[in-house]
């Protein structure tokens, strides 16, 4: 680590001639997860009127600055993950999902015992505040600010205390209303627009009054008049966003899947096999099919397409059907223009969102787990989890203080 880049970025051409390394006043050993570096420089500055008064024509001027680095996120969203919200994955430090594992979370204020759909502040007024601070100033942003933090139009970079609690103000403007068509639909639509992207979700520790891991002090969420006032953020989960669905879209459903518009599929091969599980809404030549593999297939019908075709499609004679694997196999050439239909059922309790909540405003966020800053062996600096701050060691504002 050298001082050259730091000084050239902060002092312009005045310090362009600095010698690498020799102007570092103090530095934390490189490679540590948190630390700071203080750089000083002294140069001779010309004095315009001093010689007239009998003084030297130049005088030494000294400048000094400190930059710190520490654990945090340069890529956060203002939505927490919590063991109270999870459907299919444990949330650290209670458990550690496998990278690539599908994890879904119901954002339902009924689950948070006085919560507000788990939105929080990423502003300097609301992030890393004292436990007794007033959060009213941080809660003034509302829907537009939260949306800007989600879609990236309002950049945010936040730091994390280790192992002390990082208290973060909730956003009470988003309470009791949700859904893609609700008053705050732009929030969920902005999150859905991030499909395929990886963002850092703050991990909330519920507590109450218990340490989240060894060596940490007792801590937990802060309540005011029965509602969550501050979350206790102890880490970040890097999640790839797969989908965002309201209750009505997560309900599963029933329907009939069949060859499209009475124009049946034609095969020419002998002993052709058709896997019904491979047929979805996007399969060409079919209509009314589910978006994913159905939980149940019922009432399979295989018939000929035209009245003048030879008799066809007797189960056990012309074809066999294996209900366990849900496959049709023809016992010989497949009859021309064969029509196929079946009824299907999607059980919502078997989907990634699990059992549906009674709150119609709840939203299910389906993600793919990448890693978290609480994972054993988490590599520092991964996924933008090292943040930089100018600071003053005298006032204790460095990230390692």
Legacy VTK file of the C-alpha trace (Angstrom):
# vtk DataFile Version 3.0
C-alpha trace
ASCII
DATASET POLYDATA
POINTS 401 float
0.000 0.000 0.000
1.334 3.445 -0.928
0.219 7.008 -0.441
0.631 8.078 -4.056
-2.869 7.310 -5.334
-4.588 8.683 -2.249
-2.793 12.010 -2.387
-3.028 12.489 -6.144
-6.796 11.976 -5.964
-7.259 14.409 -3.094
-4.672 17.110 -3.645
-4.381 17.422 -7.410
-1.208 18.697 -9.033
0.128 20.380 -5.884
1.181 16.992 -4.532
1.973 15.333 -7.808
5.644 14.923 -6.963
5.175 12.988 -3.740
7.523 10.094 -3.058
5.843 6.706 -2.632
5.594 5.539 0.962
7.715 8.160 2.701
4.765 10.482 3.437
2.650 7.909 5.307
2.256 9.134 8.880
0.357 6.118 10.238
-1.059 2.959 8.664
-2.856 -0.210 9.704
-1.148 -3.361 8.410
-2.302 -4.132 4.886
-4.581 -7.125 4.445
-6.687 -6.458 7.531
-10.486 -6.321 7.225
-10.583 -2.800 8.668
-8.027 -0.056 9.172
-6.882 3.409 8.223
-3.980 5.259 6.678
-2.885 8.810 7.473
-0.821 10.659 4.882
0.987 13.970 5.409
2.895 16.216 3.039
4.916 19.361 3.487
5.831 21.664 0.640
7.274 25.155 0.263
4.632 27.698 -0.694
5.463 31.087 -2.208
4.649 34.172 -0.109
3.701 37.170 -2.229
4.135 40.083 0.218
6.381 38.628 2.948
9.690 39.799 1.335
8.407 43.373 1.379
8.157 43.087 5.150
11.574 41.478 5.456
10.441 37.850 5.692
11.441 34.883 3.531
9.791 34.545 0.140
8.459 31.042 0.947
7.321 29.009 3.946
6.629 25.302 4.553
2.921 24.295 4.562
1.838 20.906 5.899
-1.357 19.011 4.970
-2.592 15.748 6.447
-5.572 13.469 5.721
-6.810 10.071 6.877
-8.748 7.461 4.921
-10.237 4.367 6.515
-11.590 1.103 5.193
-13.921 -1.407 6.793
-16.753 -3.877 6.389
-19.897 -2.563 4.687
-21.638 -2.481 1.331
-21.404 -0.358 -1.794
-24.318 -2.251 -3.348
-27.122 -2.339 -0.733
-30.891 -2.414 -1.028
-33.050 -0.899 1.753
-34.741 -4.220 2.581
-33.653 -6.548 5.375
-33.490 -10.330 5.444
-34.444 -11.934 8.722
-35.215 -15.303 10.260
-38.750 -13.955 10.762
-39.212 -13.546 7.004
-37.489 -16.567 5.505
-39.413 -19.392 3.839
-36.849 -21.909 2.675
-33.394 -20.946 3.970
-31.826 -20.271 7.346
-30.495 -16.755 7.790
-27.013 -16.358 9.304
-25.961 -16.610 12.016
-28.750 -19.156 12.669
-27.700 -21.162 9.613
-25.794 -20.855 6.361
-27.435 -21.654 3.009
-25.458 -23.320 0.235
-24.295 -20.975 -2.556
-26.773 -21.318 -5.421
-29.611 -22.402 -3.115
-33.035 -20.871 -3.785
-34.146 -18.704 -0.853
-37.532 -17.011 -0.652
-38.696 -14.363 1.819
-42.223 -13.215 2.586
-42.222 -9.463 3.178
-45.260 -9.432 5.415
-45.615 -6.918 8.238
-47.618 -9.491 10.195
-44.424 -11.549 10.542
-42.349 -8.688 11.916
-44.375 -8.056 15.076
-44.825 -4.356 14.495
-42.756 -4.109 11.345
-43.245 -2.288 8.085
-42.399 -4.747 5.325
-38.727 -4.562 6.414
-37.787 -1.322 4.668
-34.982 0.688 6.253
-32.990 3.853 5.728
-29.712 4.012 3.813
-29.209 7.726 4.523
-26.514 9.098 6.871
-29.341 10.222 9.170
-30.720 6.709 9.494
-27.792 4.303 9.194
-25.525 3.455 12.138
-27.326 5.713 14.587
-27.203 5.680 18.402
-29.693 3.364 20.049
-31.669 6.284 21.495
-31.621 8.549 18.441
-34.779 10.011 16.913
-35.446 8.386 13.535
-37.982 10.940 12.286
-35.442 12.690 10.035
-34.390 9.400 8.438
-38.003 8.433 7.746
-38.760 11.475 5.630
-37.653 9.941 2.312
-40.688 7.758 1.667
-41.476 5.788 -1.447
-39.464 7.831 -3.963
-36.238 7.668 -1.941
-36.597 3.952 -1.224
-37.231 3.331 -4.920
-34.122 5.330 -5.822
-31.994 3.242 -3.475
-33.396 0.061 -5.030
-32.993 0.996 -8.694
-29.616 2.678 -8.085
-30.642 6.196 -9.102
-29.750 7.265 -5.539
-26.331 5.684 -4.790
-25.696 4.416 -1.278
-22.652 3.122 0.572
-23.009 1.997 4.182
-20.597 0.752 6.830
-20.979 -1.966 9.455
-19.792 -2.091 13.055
-18.006 -5.257 14.095
-18.914 -6.719 16.513
-20.986 -3.921 18.027
-24.565 -3.437 16.790
-25.296 -1.257 13.776
-28.674 0.333 14.467
-30.594 1.432 11.378
-33.875 3.348 11.315
-36.952 1.782 9.785
-39.025 3.585 7.184
-42.478 3.872 8.711
-44.007 5.344 5.564
-44.381 1.834 4.113
-46.703 0.097 6.544
-49.668 -2.170 5.840
-49.725 -1.613 2.063
-47.990 -3.704 -0.568
-48.552 -5.641 -3.753
-47.610 -4.790 -7.312
-50.754 -2.700 -7.744
-50.807 -1.050 -4.318
-49.918 2.526 -3.356
-46.237 1.579 -3.155
-46.119 -0.713 -6.177
-43.121 1.141 -7.629
-40.948 -0.255 -4.819
-41.692 -3.868 -5.697
-41.607 -3.202 -9.431
-38.163 -1.617 -9.024
-36.961 -4.692 -7.146
-38.448 -7.018 -9.775
-36.607 -5.054 -12.480
-33.333 -6.219 -10.855
-33.968 -9.858 -11.846
-30.648 -11.596 -12.461
-28.649 -8.983 -10.534
-26.841 -9.569 -7.235
-27.465 -7.031 -4.481
-26.567 -6.858 -0.795
-29.486 -7.310 1.607
-28.821 -6.180 5.208
-29.170 -9.040 7.724
-31.274 -8.131 10.749
-30.716 -9.636 14.204
-33.967 -9.895 16.147
-32.381 -10.538 19.546
-33.845 -9.560 21.837
-30.989 -8.855 24.188
-28.876 -11.784 23.010
-25.492 -11.764 21.237
-25.723 -12.856 17.580
-22.371 -14.661 17.747
-19.486 -15.276 20.091
-17.660 -12.135 21.142
-20.529 -9.787 20.331
-22.393 -7.868 23.029
-26.117 -8.524 23.680
-28.200 -6.640 21.131
-31.334 -6.753 18.981
-34.077 -4.694 17.351
-35.303 -1.540 19.084
-39.043 -1.007 19.570
-41.017 2.177 20.171
-44.661 1.894 21.263
-44.882 -1.677 20.019
-43.418 -0.979 16.555
-39.909 -1.604 15.253
-37.977 1.677 15.438
-34.503 0.408 14.513
-33.163 -2.777 12.972
-29.933 -4.297 14.278
-27.860 -4.977 11.157
-25.094 -7.531 11.703
-24.067 -8.363 8.128
-25.023 -8.489 4.453
-26.371 -11.315 2.301
-25.442 -11.216 -1.380
-28.575 -12.446 -3.172
-29.356 -12.838 -6.867
-32.899 -11.614 -7.420
-34.980 -14.238 -9.248
-38.556 -12.941 -8.949
-40.902 -10.778 -6.897
-44.484 -12.068 -6.645
-47.593 -11.006 -4.698
-49.896 -13.463 -2.948
-52.216 -13.901 -5.928
-49.330 -14.856 -8.237
-47.909 -17.329 -5.717
-51.194 -19.179 -5.306
-50.458 -21.880 -7.861
-53.661 -22.853 -9.666
-55.342 -25.406 -11.932
-55.931 -25.633 -15.649
-56.074 -27.775 -18.779
-53.023 -28.124 -21.004
-53.498 -29.340 -24.560
-52.416 -29.148 -28.145
-53.138 -25.700 -29.476
-56.300 -24.693 -31.343
-57.198 -28.259 -32.273
-54.021 -28.420 -34.295
-52.397 -31.482 -32.776
-48.745 -32.322 -32.590
-47.561 -34.727 -35.304
-44.875 -37.357 -34.732
-43.337 -39.718 -37.245
-41.027 -41.762 -35.054
-41.854 -45.241 -33.813
-42.242 -45.735 -30.050
-42.131 -41.990 -29.467
-42.065 -40.933 -25.786
-43.535 -37.661 -24.530
-42.707 -36.319 -21.058
-45.644 -34.231 -19.841
-43.372 -32.502 -17.322
-41.456 -30.942 -20.211
-44.549 -29.084 -21.424
-44.945 -25.542 -20.067
-46.634 -22.324 -21.111
-43.755 -21.568 -23.480
-43.816 -24.904 -25.332
-44.744 -24.339 -29.029
-47.975 -25.975 -30.160
-49.607 -26.098 -26.732
-51.994 -23.844 -24.806
-53.250 -23.481 -21.245
-50.113 -25.062 -19.789
-48.558 -24.120 -16.411
-45.472 -21.957 -16.047
-43.613 -24.662 -14.112
-43.777 -28.433 -13.644
-47.211 -29.191 -12.111
-47.551 -30.952 -8.792
-50.367 -33.157 -10.108
-51.438 -34.323 -13.578
-54.998 -35.668 -13.968
-57.454 -36.848 -16.617
-55.090 -37.472 -19.518
-56.941 -37.679 -22.855
-55.307 -38.921 -26.074
-57.491 -38.919 -29.198
-57.302 -38.741 -32.962
-57.550 -35.327 -34.569
-59.908 -35.972 -37.473
-63.048 -38.014 -37.719
-61.878 -39.771 -40.896
-58.640 -40.940 -39.292
-58.326 -44.598 -38.390
-59.359 -45.546 -34.839
-56.668 -44.539 -32.439
-55.317 -44.052 -29.047
-56.519 -46.890 -26.871
-54.593 -47.028 -23.606
-52.615 -50.251 -23.410
-52.969 -50.881 -27.134
-51.818 -47.795 -28.990
-49.925 -46.253 -26.083
-48.985 -46.671 -22.436
-48.922 -44.025 -19.728
-46.616 -44.102 -16.718
-48.218 -41.957 -13.992
-45.090 -42.001 -11.836
-42.873 -40.421 -14.489
-45.807 -38.808 -16.346
-44.688 -40.028 -19.759
-46.636 -41.323 -22.781
-45.021 -44.046 -24.883
-46.568 -45.234 -28.180
-46.494 -48.920 -28.990
-45.537 -48.462 -32.613
-45.874 -45.544 -35.032
-47.470 -42.478 -33.516
-50.881 -41.878 -35.123
-50.993 -38.853 -37.368
-52.403 -35.627 -35.872
-52.829 -37.006 -32.376
-54.548 -34.697 -29.882
-53.430 -34.680 -26.229
-54.811 -32.851 -23.200
-54.529 -33.174 -19.418
-55.548 -31.275 -16.314
-52.864 -29.922 -14.004
-52.555 -28.611 -10.458
-49.930 -26.318 -8.937
-49.865 -26.546 -5.153
-48.752 -23.154 -3.756
-47.429 -24.786 -0.609
-44.914 -26.737 -2.707
-43.545 -23.686 -4.544
-40.525 -21.589 -3.583
-42.745 -19.204 -1.582
-44.155 -21.983 0.613
-47.362 -21.561 2.596
-49.288 -18.443 1.617
-49.779 -15.735 4.245
-53.225 -14.401 5.098
-52.043 -10.831 4.494
-52.976 -10.030 0.885
-50.407 -7.188 0.807
-47.467 -9.523 1.454
-44.807 -9.951 -1.219
-42.586 -12.977 -1.867
-39.026 -12.197 -2.988
-37.373 -15.254 -4.564
-33.575 -15.158 -4.584
-30.510 -17.307 -5.144
-28.070 -17.287 -2.252
-24.508 -16.275 -3.144
-22.815 -15.736 0.245
-22.942 -13.487 3.280
-20.446 -11.503 5.321
-21.270 -13.819 8.241
-20.284 -17.001 6.373
-17.313 -18.904 7.842
-14.234 -17.941 5.864
-15.928 -14.988 4.160
-13.248 -13.310 2.026
-12.965 -9.625 2.942
-13.600 -7.306 0.007
-15.927 -9.715 -1.780
-18.971 -8.257 -3.560
-18.147 -4.645 -2.721
-18.191 -5.405 0.999
-15.232 -3.122 1.751
-16.120 0.556 1.993
-13.842 3.606 2.195
-14.354 6.731 4.289
-12.351 9.897 4.966
-12.156 10.237 8.735
-10.490 11.885 11.724
-8.853 9.550 14.279
-9.041 12.312 16.910
-12.831 12.257 16.750
-13.058 8.480 16.397
-14.753 8.567 12.993
-12.551 5.963 11.273
-14.165 2.642 10.377
-11.745 0.677 12.557
-12.437 2.775 15.675
LINES 1 402
401 0 1 2 3 4 5 6 7 8 9 10 11 12 13 14 15 16 17 18 19 20 21 22 23 24 25 26 27 28 29 30 31 32 33 34 35 36 37 38 39 40 41 42 43 44 45 46 47 48 49 50 51 52 53 54 55 56 57 58 59 60 61 62 63 64 65 66 67 68 69 70 71 72 73 74 75 76 77 78 79 80 81 82 83 84 85 86 87 88 89 90 91 92 93 94 95 96 97 98 99 100 101 102 103 104 105 106 107 108 109 110 111 112 113 114 115 116 117 118 119 120 121 122 123 124 125 126 127 128 129 130 131 132 133 134 135 136 137 138 139 140 141 142 143 144 145 146 147 148 149 150 151 152 153 154 155 156 157 158 159 160 161 162 163 164 165 166 167 168 169 170 171 172 173 174 175 176 177 178 179 180 181 182 183 184 185 186 187 188 189 190 191 192 193 194 195 196 197 198 199 200 201 202 203 204 205 206 207 208 209 210 211 212 213 214 215 216 217 218 219 220 221 222 223 224 225 226 227 228 229 230 231 232 233 234 235 236 237 238 239 240 241 242 243 244 245 246 247 248 249 250 251 252 253 254 255 256 257 258 259 260 261 262 263 264 265 266 267 268 269 270 271 272 273 274 275 276 277 278 279 280 281 282 283 284 285 286 287 288 289 290 291 292 293 294 295 296 297 298 299 300 301 302 303 304 305 306 307 308 309 310 311 312 313 314 315 316 317 318 319 320 321 322 323 324 325 326 327 328 329 330 331 332 333 334 335 336 337 338 339 340 341 342 343 344 345 346 347 348 349 350 351 352 353 354 355 356 357 358 359 360 361 362 363 364 365 366 367 368 369 370 371 372 373 374 375 376 377 378 379 380 381 382 383 384 385 386 387 388 389 390 391 392 393 394 395 396 397 398 399 400
